[in-house]
């Protein structure tokens, strides 16, 4: 870990301020920083996945809208109306 002892007897993380009274406190703060950093990265990944899900759902919704707008082409000419006919919408 990048914990360094300062000339005034305190400790710092990397090139930060000399503000920690002990090396253990500085290491603990650094572990907390890393945990928070990874938590944010994981949230960004989750948001990306959710965005992809929304895009996929939007494409499916557009397909459904087209079917509704154009009527369902599944009804064959001369056949009785099925559950897919325009009248059931």
C-alpha angles and dihedrals in degrees: 000000000000096000114141134185115237127217090252091060096255127111134240137193113238109314094337129119121298095246110128119095094208139025089240091057091049092049091048091051090049091052089051090050091051092048091051091046092052091045090057092047090051091050090051089052091049091050090051091052092048090050090054089050090051091050091051092048091048091054091051091048091053090052090051091048090053091052091049094045096047096038121244113296092200093091109095121219113263094015126115116264112275130203087270096060122120092247093067093058 
